[in-house]
Amino acid sequence: MSKRTVPMICLLSLVLSCEPVSSPEGGPLRGPLEKVEHGMIQLGEKLEDPYTVENMRNALTKVYPTKADRVDISVTDLYARFLPKDEAELRTLQELGLYLLDHPMDYRIVQEGDYYQDPEVGEEAITWQYAVVPHDFTFPAGIHYEVLDECYISEHDPVTRAAADIDWNLVEEEAFRLSGNADLLSPVSKAGGAVAPAGRITIEDPGFSGGKPFGVAGVKVAANIFVKVATAYTNRDGYYQMDKTFRGNPRYRISFQNEKGFKIGFNFILIPASVSTLGTGTNEGIDLHVTTESDNSLFRRCAVNNAAYDYYSRCTETDLDVMAPPEDLRIWIFPFLKVSSACMLHHGAFMDNTLLIAYLGVWIPLIQVFLPDLTLGTQEQDYAGIYKLVTHELSHASHFQQVGTAFWTPYVEYIIRSFVTEGQAVYGTGTAANAGYCAVGEMWAYFMQETLYKDRYGGTLNSYGNQFWFKPDIFTYLYERGMSRGEIFKALKKEVCSMEDLEDELISRYPSREELIRQVFKSYENQ
């Protein structure tokens, strides 16, 4: 964490609250989770790691005194910490795919939270990043690191694990006792001791499917106890299944790094994907049901996640026939703003920095570091409103994927300049330079949000009439008369940056519909 990040943490901590979450359909919540905590994690006493090679060897000897000398326990993993000196080094670590924590794994957690800042590092520096890496891991050159423990995790040593008649769950249990951590062991469960956590994360949308719970799709659920870490993505229906067993009760977190390739950030600390810490739960897994009565941040993240997951899933030739947004899309949620954007900074779009500062104000220090692609102002938005907002901005991202930065930079600069200098409702008056970029882009996004909204919630397509100087209803008119969304999208080439260009391109592509196209453009020409 850098010095410029700290004021933002203080600001947000004042307005974020700890609110209860519930279990699906009123059933018991597996684990002691009662609320999602915000603020800084508070550490308690340092604990001895049961997974060190020494502790696992001693436990093996205790449980199997006649077999221990025939089993070679050697280092499978290293418990290490890194101290990146700047954001570039931190990004290098993230790109290695490490499961990074900003707090040590061998301390009791007195108070859960969103982040931790080591007091010995100071507020101006990025804090230590903790990870478990393979024993033969090549540490990146130039980044300061320390190896804290040499560890043995039996699932990472299939040869030794299968070489003798050893119940490694019993060995692991004994290692907890020998290291003074017996209180962290789970009571004997229905599965008979060590369990691979599984569960379901759900949410509800009152306007969809009768308000019945449905899955939070494609998010990463992480569990760890000391250096034993397991992760799993939820499937479309919200179910997850870990690939490691736990004898103790692990800590759970949801990382909004979706398997579809987008990330929802920024979570107060220098990571690209937000994390909601769920606390310690049973080794069988945690079930979590999110509603509008749940923690505000968790609800928004899950609603945005699902809307984006649905959009990505539909970007196929047999469905929307529209390009999916770019890989590694960065989505930021601003719960206290009403304006949103598809600025596509992470993917190379450029804009006048003075305009960006005027547009996003106090958020600019973090934006300059993390370069978001989409910013979502979710103030006073319910699930349906969030769905419409997300599909609008992702439709922009699909358009960007087709046209690139040469189209996008003048487009976004026009919108921000209009918002800042003309005092108009985001889109200006349509008379300034590069207004044509805005007309084409916004017609597409508003048209898509309305058709996708109708697909989900039913009803009729919204007509915008004279609400804007550009006319989304042109696309609606063509769509209702048989032109598909994919056909319209294919006309949005990088050279199409005005209404005239758009009309010409549509006629060129679909000459059999020329009369229809000319008719609809002419009817909206003077409105």
C-alpha positions as CSV (number, residue, x, y, z in Angstrom):
1,M,0.0,0.0,0.0
2,S,1.3,3.4,-0.9
3,K,0.8,6.7,0.9
4,R,-1.7,7.9,-1.6
5,T,-3.9,4.9,-0.9
6,V,-4.3,5.5,2.8
7,P,-6.6,8.6,2.6
8,M,-8.9,6.6,0.4
9,I,-9.1,3.8,3.0
10,C,-9.9,6.3,5.7
11,L,-12.6,7.9,3.6
12,L,-14.3,4.6,2.7
13,S,-14.0,3.1,6.2
14,L,-16.2,5.9,7.5
15,V,-19.1,4.9,5.2
16,L,-18.8,1.2,4.9
17,S,-20.6,-0.8,7.6
18,C,-20.5,-4.4,8.9
19,E,-23.8,-6.0,8.0
20,P,-25.2,-9.5,8.5
21,V,-25.3,-12.2,5.8
22,S,-27.7,-15.1,5.8
23,S,-27.7,-18.7,4.8
24,P,-29.7,-20.1,1.8
25,E,-33.5,-20.4,2.5
26,G,-33.1,-19.7,6.2
27,G,-31.0,-22.8,6.9
28,P,-28.0,-22.8,9.3
29,L,-24.8,-21.1,8.0
30,R,-21.9,-23.5,7.9
31,G,-19.3,-21.7,10.0
32,P,-19.5,-18.8,12.5
33,L,-19.8,-16.1,9.8
34,E,-22.3,-13.4,10.9
35,K,-21.1,-10.3,9.1
36,V,-18.5,-9.2,6.5
37,E,-15.9,-7.0,8.2
38,H,-14.3,-3.9,6.7
39,G,-11.3,-2.0,7.8
40,M,-7.9,-3.3,8.7
41,I,-7.3,-6.9,9.9
42,Q,-6.1,-7.1,13.4
43,L,-3.5,-9.8,14.2
44,G,-3.2,-11.7,17.5
45,E,-0.5,-14.1,18.7
46,K,2.0,-15.8,16.3
47,L,1.3,-19.5,16.0
48,E,3.6,-22.4,15.1
49,D,3.0,-23.7,11.6
50,P,2.0,-27.4,11.8
51,Y,3.0,-27.9,8.2
52,T,6.7,-27.3,8.6
53,V,8.8,-30.3,7.5
54,E,10.0,-30.7,11.1
55,N,6.5,-30.8,12.5
56,M,5.2,-33.2,9.9
57,R,8.2,-35.5,10.4
58,N,7.6,-35.6,14.1
59,A,3.9,-36.2,13.6
60,L,4.6,-39.1,11.3
61,T,6.9,-40.7,13.8
62,K,4.3,-40.3,16.6
63,V,1.5,-41.8,14.5
64,Y,3.5,-44.5,12.7
65,P,6.6,-45.2,14.7
66,T,7.4,-48.4,12.8
67,K,6.8,-46.9,9.3
68,A,8.3,-43.4,9.7
69,D,11.8,-44.4,8.7
70,R,10.6,-45.8,5.4
71,V,8.9,-42.5,4.4
72,D,11.0,-39.6,3.1
73,I,9.3,-36.3,4.0
74,S,11.1,-33.6,2.1
75,V,10.2,-30.0,1.3
76,T,7.2,-29.6,-1.0
77,D,6.5,-25.9,-0.5
78,L,8.1,-22.7,0.8
79,Y,6.2,-20.2,2.9
80,A,7.6,-16.9,1.8
81,R,7.0,-13.2,1.9
82,F,7.8,-10.5,-0.7
83,L,8.4,-6.8,-0.2
84,P,7.8,-5.1,-3.6
85,K,9.2,-1.6,-3.7
86,D,6.6,-0.3,-6.2
87,E,3.5,-1.1,-8.1
88,A,5.4,-2.6,-11.0
89,E,7.1,-5.2,-8.8
90,L,3.7,-6.0,-7.2
91,R,2.2,-6.5,-10.7
92,T,5.1,-8.9,-11.5
93,L,4.1,-11.0,-8.5
94,Q,0.4,-11.0,-9.4
95,E,1.2,-12.0,-12.9
96,L,3.0,-15.1,-11.6
97,G,-0.4,-16.4,-10.4
98,L,0.5,-16.5,-6.7
99,Y,-2.2,-16.6,-4.1
100,L,-1.0,-13.5,-2.3
101,L,-2.1,-12.3,1.2
102,D,-1.2,-9.0,2.7
103,H,-1.0,-10.5,6.1
104,P,0.9,-13.5,7.6
105,M,-0.7,-16.9,7.5
106,D,0.6,-18.1,10.9
107,Y,-1.1,-15.6,13.2
108,R,-4.5,-15.6,14.9
109,I,-6.9,-13.2,13.4
110,V,-8.5,-11.1,16.1
111,Q,-10.5,-9.0,13.8
112,E,-11.3,-9.7,10.1
113,G,-11.1,-7.0,7.5
114,D,-10.4,-5.9,4.0
115,Y,-6.6,-5.3,4.3
116,Y,-3.6,-5.3,6.5
117,Q,-0.6,-2.8,6.6
118,D,2.5,-4.0,8.5
119,P,3.3,-1.2,11.0
120,E,7.0,-1.9,10.6
121,V,6.8,-1.1,6.8
122,G,5.0,2.1,7.3
123,E,2.1,3.8,5.5
124,E,4.1,5.0,2.6
125,A,5.2,1.6,1.4
126,I,3.5,-1.4,-0.1
127,T,3.2,-3.9,2.7
128,W,4.6,-7.5,2.8
129,Q,2.9,-10.0,0.5
130,Y,2.7,-13.6,1.8
131,A,2.5,-16.6,-0.4
132,V,3.1,-20.4,-0.5
133,V,5.3,-21.4,-3.5
134,P,6.6,-24.8,-4.8
135,H,9.9,-25.9,-3.4
136,D,11.6,-25.3,-6.8
137,F,10.0,-21.9,-7.4
138,T,12.2,-19.4,-9.2
139,F,12.0,-16.1,-7.3
140,P,11.8,-13.1,-9.6
141,A,15.0,-11.2,-9.8
142,G,15.2,-7.9,-8.0
143,I,12.2,-8.3,-5.7
144,H,13.1,-8.6,-2.1
145,Y,11.8,-11.8,-0.4
146,E,12.3,-14.0,2.7
147,V,11.6,-17.7,3.1
148,L,9.9,-18.1,6.4
149,D,9.3,-21.9,6.6
150,E,10.1,-25.0,4.6
151,C,6.8,-27.0,4.5
152,Y,5.4,-30.4,3.7
153,I,1.9,-30.6,2.2
154,S,1.1,-34.2,1.4
155,E,-1.2,-33.4,-1.5
156,H,1.8,-31.8,-3.3
157,D,3.8,-35.0,-2.9
158,P,1.9,-37.7,-4.7
159,V,4.8,-40.2,-4.9
160,T,5.4,-40.2,-1.1
161,R,1.7,-39.9,-0.4
162,A,1.1,-43.2,-2.3
163,A,4.3,-45.0,-1.3
164,A,3.2,-46.4,2.1
165,D,0.1,-47.2,3.9
166,I,-0.1,-43.9,5.7
167,D,-3.3,-42.0,6.6
168,W,-2.0,-38.4,6.1
169,N,-5.1,-37.0,7.6
170,L,-4.1,-38.5,10.9
171,V,-0.5,-37.2,10.5
172,E,-1.8,-33.8,9.8
173,E,-4.0,-33.9,12.9
174,E,-1.1,-34.9,15.1
175,A,1.0,-32.1,13.6
176,F,-1.6,-29.6,14.8
177,R,-1.4,-31.1,18.3
178,L,2.4,-31.1,18.4
179,S,2.5,-27.5,17.3
180,G,0.1,-26.4,19.9
181,N,-2.8,-25.8,17.5
182,A,-5.2,-28.5,18.7
183,D,-7.9,-25.9,19.3
184,L,-8.0,-25.2,15.5
185,L,-8.9,-28.8,14.6
186,S,-12.5,-29.3,13.4
187,P,-14.7,-31.7,15.4
188,V,-15.1,-35.1,13.6
189,S,-17.3,-34.3,10.7
190,K,-19.9,-36.3,8.8
191,A,-17.2,-37.2,6.3
192,G,-15.0,-38.7,9.0
193,G,-12.3,-36.1,9.7
194,A,-10.4,-34.3,6.9
195,V,-12.8,-32.8,4.3
196,A,-12.4,-31.1,1.0
197,P,-14.6,-28.0,1.4
198,A,-17.6,-27.6,-0.9
199,G,-20.6,-25.3,-0.8
200,R,-22.7,-22.8,-2.7
201,I,-22.7,-19.0,-3.0
202,T,-26.1,-17.6,-4.0
203,I,-27.8,-14.3,-4.6
204,E,-31.4,-13.3,-5.3
205,D,-32.9,-10.8,-7.8
206,P,-36.5,-9.9,-6.9
207,G,-37.3,-9.3,-10.5
208,F,-35.9,-12.5,-11.9
209,S,-37.1,-16.1,-11.6
210,G,-39.6,-15.3,-8.9
211,G,-36.9,-14.0,-6.5
212,K,-35.5,-17.6,-6.1
213,P,-31.8,-17.8,-5.1
214,F,-29.4,-18.5,-7.9
215,G,-25.7,-19.0,-8.1
216,V,-22.9,-16.4,-7.9
217,A,-21.1,-17.6,-11.0
218,G,-17.4,-18.0,-11.8
219,V,-15.9,-16.3,-8.7
220,K,-12.9,-17.7,-6.9
221,V,-13.5,-19.1,-3.4
222,A,-10.3,-19.5,-1.4
223,A,-9.7,-21.3,1.8
224,N,-6.5,-21.6,3.9
225,I,-5.4,-22.7,7.3
226,F,-1.7,-21.8,7.9
227,V,0.1,-22.5,4.6
228,K,-2.4,-25.0,3.3
229,V,-4.3,-23.2,0.6
230,A,-7.1,-24.3,-1.7
231,T,-9.0,-22.4,-4.3
232,A,-12.0,-23.2,-6.6
233,Y,-14.2,-21.3,-9.0
234,T,-17.9,-21.5,-8.5
235,N,-19.8,-23.0,-11.5
236,R,-22.8,-21.3,-13.2
237,D,-25.1,-22.4,-10.3
238,G,-22.7,-21.1,-7.6
239,Y,-21.4,-24.4,-6.4
240,Y,-17.7,-24.9,-5.6
241,Q,-15.5,-27.9,-4.7
242,M,-12.0,-27.6,-3.3
243,D,-9.3,-30.1,-4.3
244,K,-7.6,-30.3,-0.9
245,T,-8.8,-31.6,2.4
246,F,-8.6,-29.8,5.7
247,R,-8.5,-31.2,9.2
248,G,-8.8,-27.8,10.7
249,N,-11.4,-25.0,10.1
250,P,-10.0,-22.8,7.3
251,R,-10.6,-19.1,6.6
252,Y,-12.6,-18.3,3.6
253,R,-12.5,-15.5,1.1
254,I,-14.3,-14.7,-2.2
255,S,-12.0,-13.2,-4.8
256,F,-13.8,-11.4,-7.5
257,Q,-11.4,-12.6,-10.2
258,N,-13.8,-14.3,-12.5
259,E,-13.0,-17.4,-14.5
260,K,-14.4,-15.5,-17.6
261,G,-11.4,-13.2,-17.4
262,F,-12.7,-10.0,-15.8
263,K,-11.8,-8.6,-12.4
264,I,-13.8,-6.5,-10.0
265,G,-11.5,-4.2,-8.0
266,F,-10.0,-2.5,-6.1
267,N,-10.5,-3.6,-2.5
268,F,-8.6,-0.8,-0.7
269,I,-5.3,-2.4,-1.4
270,L,-3.0,-2.8,-4.4
271,I,-4.7,-5.8,-6.0
272,P,-6.7,-5.9,-9.2
273,A,-9.6,-7.9,-7.8
274,S,-11.7,-7.2,-4.8
275,V,-11.8,-9.7,-1.9
276,S,-14.6,-10.2,0.6
277,T,-13.3,-12.0,3.6
278,L,-15.8,-14.4,5.1
279,G,-13.9,-15.4,8.2
280,T,-13.3,-18.9,9.6
281,G,-15.8,-21.6,8.7
282,T,-16.1,-25.4,8.9
283,N,-13.8,-27.6,7.0
284,E,-16.9,-28.9,5.1
285,G,-17.3,-25.5,3.4
286,I,-19.3,-22.4,3.7
287,D,-22.7,-21.7,2.1
288,L,-23.5,-18.0,1.6
289,H,-26.6,-16.3,0.4
290,V,-26.4,-12.7,-0.5
291,T,-29.5,-10.3,-0.6
292,T,-30.1,-6.6,-0.5
293,E,-30.0,-6.9,3.3
294,S,-26.5,-8.2,3.1
295,D,-23.2,-6.3,3.3
296,N,-23.5,-3.5,0.6
297,S,-20.1,-4.1,-0.9
298,L,-20.6,-7.9,-1.1
299,F,-24.1,-7.4,-2.7
300,R,-22.8,-5.0,-5.4
301,R,-19.8,-7.2,-6.2
302,C,-22.0,-10.3,-6.6
303,A,-24.6,-8.5,-8.7
304,V,-21.9,-6.9,-11.0
305,N,-20.2,-10.3,-11.2
306,N,-23.3,-12.1,-12.3
307,A,-24.3,-9.5,-14.9
308,A,-20.8,-9.6,-16.4
309,Y,-20.7,-13.4,-16.3
310,D,-24.0,-13.6,-18.2
311,Y,-22.8,-11.1,-20.8
312,Y,-19.6,-12.9,-21.4
313,S,-21.4,-16.2,-21.6
314,R,-23.8,-14.8,-24.3
315,C,-21.0,-13.5,-26.6
316,T,-21.1,-16.5,-28.9
317,E,-21.9,-16.9,-32.5
318,T,-25.1,-18.8,-31.7
319,D,-26.4,-16.2,-29.2
320,L,-25.5,-12.5,-29.4
321,D,-22.9,-13.0,-32.2
322,V,-21.0,-10.1,-30.6
323,M,-17.3,-9.9,-29.7
324,A,-16.6,-10.6,-26.0
325,P,-14.8,-7.8,-24.2
326,P,-11.0,-7.9,-23.9
327,E,-9.3,-10.4,-21.6
328,D,-8.2,-9.1,-18.2
329,L,-11.0,-6.5,-18.1
330,R,-10.8,-4.4,-14.9
331,I,-14.1,-3.3,-13.5
332,W,-14.3,-0.8,-10.6
333,I,-17.4,-0.2,-8.5
334,F,-18.0,3.3,-7.0
335,P,-21.0,3.0,-4.6
336,F,-21.1,6.8,-4.0
337,L,-21.1,7.9,-7.7
338,K,-23.9,8.0,-10.3
339,V,-21.7,8.3,-13.4
340,S,-20.1,5.3,-15.1
341,S,-17.7,4.9,-17.9
342,A,-15.9,2.5,-20.3
343,C,-12.6,4.4,-20.2
344,M,-10.6,1.2,-21.2
345,L,-7.4,2.7,-19.6
346,H,-5.9,-0.7,-18.8
347,H,-6.2,-1.7,-22.5
348,G,-4.5,1.4,-23.8
349,A,-7.0,4.2,-24.2
350,F,-5.6,7.6,-23.4
351,M,-7.2,10.7,-22.3
352,D,-6.3,14.2,-21.1
353,N,-5.2,13.7,-17.4
354,T,-6.6,17.1,-16.4
355,L,-10.0,16.1,-17.7
356,L,-9.8,12.8,-15.9
357,I,-9.0,14.5,-12.6
358,A,-12.0,16.8,-13.0
359,Y,-14.2,13.8,-13.8
360,L,-13.2,11.4,-11.0
361,G,-11.7,13.7,-8.5
362,V,-10.2,12.1,-5.3
363,W,-10.2,8.7,-7.0
364,I,-7.5,9.7,-9.5
365,P,-4.4,8.5,-7.5
366,L,-5.7,4.9,-7.5
367,I,-6.9,5.2,-11.1
368,Q,-3.4,6.2,-12.2
369,V,-2.0,3.1,-10.6
370,F,-4.6,0.5,-11.6
371,L,-5.9,1.8,-14.9
372,P,-9.5,0.6,-14.8
373,D,-11.4,-0.3,-18.0
374,L,-15.0,0.2,-16.6
375,T,-16.1,2.4,-13.7
376,L,-19.5,1.7,-12.4
377,G,-21.4,4.3,-10.3
378,T,-23.9,2.1,-8.4
379,Q,-25.4,4.7,-6.1
380,E,-29.0,3.8,-5.3
381,Q,-29.0,0.9,-7.7
382,D,-30.9,-2.4,-7.1
383,Y,-30.1,-5.6,-8.8
384,A,-32.0,-4.8,-12.0
385,G,-30.4,-1.4,-12.2
386,I,-27.0,-2.9,-11.7
387,Y,-27.7,-5.4,-14.5
388,K,-28.7,-2.7,-16.9
389,L,-25.6,-0.6,-16.0
390,V,-23.2,-3.5,-16.4
391,T,-24.6,-4.6,-19.7
392,H,-24.4,-1.0,-21.0
393,E,-20.7,-0.7,-20.2
394,L,-19.8,-4.2,-21.3
395,S,-21.4,-3.4,-24.7
396,H,-19.0,-0.5,-24.9
397,A,-16.2,-2.9,-24.1
398,S,-17.2,-5.3,-26.9
399,H,-17.3,-2.2,-29.2
400,F,-13.8,-1.3,-28.1
401,Q,-12.6,-4.8,-28.8
402,Q,-13.7,-4.3,-32.4
403,V,-12.5,-0.7,-33.0
404,G,-9.4,-0.3,-30.7
405,T,-7.8,2.7,-29.1
406,A,-7.7,4.9,-32.3
407,F,-11.5,5.1,-32.1
408,W,-11.8,5.0,-28.3
409,T,-9.5,7.9,-27.3
410,P,-11.4,10.6,-29.1
411,Y,-14.7,9.0,-28.0
412,V,-14.0,9.0,-24.3
413,E,-12.3,12.4,-24.4
414,Y,-15.4,13.9,-26.0
415,I,-17.6,12.5,-23.2
416,I,-15.4,13.7,-20.4
417,R,-14.8,17.1,-22.0
418,S,-18.5,17.5,-22.4
419,F,-19.2,16.6,-18.8
420,V,-16.5,18.8,-17.4
421,T,-16.7,21.9,-19.7
422,E,-20.2,22.0,-21.1
423,G,-22.2,21.3,-18.0
424,Q,-24.4,18.9,-19.9
425,A,-25.7,15.5,-18.8
426,V,-22.5,13.5,-19.7
427,Y,-23.0,13.5,-23.5
428,G,-22.8,17.2,-24.3
429,T,-24.9,18.7,-27.0
430,G,-23.6,16.8,-30.0
431,T,-22.1,19.8,-31.6
432,A,-18.5,19.6,-30.4
433,A,-15.6,17.9,-32.2
434,N,-15.8,14.1,-32.2
435,A,-19.5,14.0,-31.3
436,G,-20.0,11.4,-34.0
437,Y,-17.9,8.9,-32.0
438,C,-20.2,9.4,-29.1
439,A,-23.3,9.0,-31.2
440,V,-22.3,5.6,-32.6
441,G,-21.0,4.3,-29.3
442,E,-23.9,5.4,-27.1
443,M,-26.5,4.3,-29.6
444,W,-25.1,0.8,-29.5
445,A,-24.7,0.6,-25.7
446,Y,-28.2,1.9,-24.9
447,F,-29.7,-0.4,-27.5
448,M,-27.9,-3.4,-26.1
449,Q,-28.8,-2.6,-22.5
450,E,-32.5,-2.4,-23.4
451,T,-32.6,-5.7,-25.4
452,L,-30.6,-7.6,-22.8
453,Y,-32.8,-6.2,-20.0
454,K,-35.9,-7.3,-21.9
455,D,-34.3,-10.8,-22.4
456,R,-33.9,-11.1,-18.6
457,Y,-36.9,-9.3,-17.2
458,G,-39.5,-9.3,-20.0
459,G,-41.7,-6.4,-20.9
460,T,-41.3,-4.1,-23.9
461,L,-38.2,-2.4,-25.2
462,N,-37.8,1.1,-23.9
463,S,-38.1,4.0,-26.4
464,Y,-35.7,6.9,-25.8
465,G,-37.5,9.3,-28.1
466,N,-35.9,12.8,-27.7
467,Q,-34.1,12.0,-24.5
468,F,-30.7,12.2,-26.2
469,W,-29.4,14.0,-29.2
470,F,-28.3,10.6,-30.6
471,K,-30.9,8.1,-31.4
472,P,-30.7,4.5,-29.9
473,D,-34.2,3.9,-31.2
474,I,-32.7,3.6,-34.7
475,F,-31.1,0.3,-33.7
476,T,-34.3,-0.8,-31.9
477,Y,-36.3,-0.1,-35.0
478,L,-34.0,-2.3,-37.2
479,Y,-33.9,-5.0,-34.5
480,E,-37.6,-5.3,-34.3
481,R,-37.8,-5.6,-38.1
482,G,-35.4,-8.6,-38.2
483,M,-31.8,-7.2,-38.0
484,S,-29.9,-9.1,-35.4
485,R,-27.7,-7.7,-32.7
486,G,-24.7,-9.4,-34.3
487,E,-25.5,-7.9,-37.7
488,I,-25.7,-4.4,-36.2
489,F,-22.4,-5.0,-34.3
490,K,-20.6,-6.0,-37.4
491,A,-21.3,-2.5,-38.9
492,L,-19.5,-0.8,-36.0
493,K,-16.1,-0.7,-37.6
494,K,-13.4,1.7,-36.5
495,E,-14.0,3.8,-39.5
496,V,-17.6,4.3,-38.5
497,C,-17.4,7.5,-36.4
498,S,-20.5,9.5,-37.4
499,M,-24.2,8.9,-38.2
500,E,-23.5,9.3,-41.9
501,D,-20.7,6.6,-41.7
502,L,-23.1,4.3,-39.8
503,E,-25.9,4.6,-42.3
504,D,-23.5,4.1,-45.2
505,E,-21.9,1.0,-43.6
506,L,-25.3,-0.6,-42.8
507,I,-26.4,-0.1,-46.4
508,S,-23.1,-1.4,-47.8
509,R,-23.4,-4.6,-45.7
510,Y,-27.1,-5.2,-46.1
511,P,-28.1,-3.8,-49.5
512,S,-31.4,-5.7,-49.5
513,R,-32.5,-3.6,-46.5
514,E,-31.4,-0.3,-48.0
515,E,-34.9,1.1,-48.1
516,L,-35.6,0.2,-44.4
517,I,-32.2,1.7,-43.3
518,R,-32.7,5.0,-45.2
519,Q,-36.3,5.3,-43.9
520,V,-35.3,4.9,-40.2
521,F,-32.3,7.3,-40.4
522,K,-34.4,9.9,-42.2
523,S,-37.3,9.6,-39.7
524,Y,-34.9,10.4,-36.8
525,E,-32.8,13.0,-38.7
526,N,-34.6,16.1,-37.5
527,Q,-35.9,14.9,-34.2
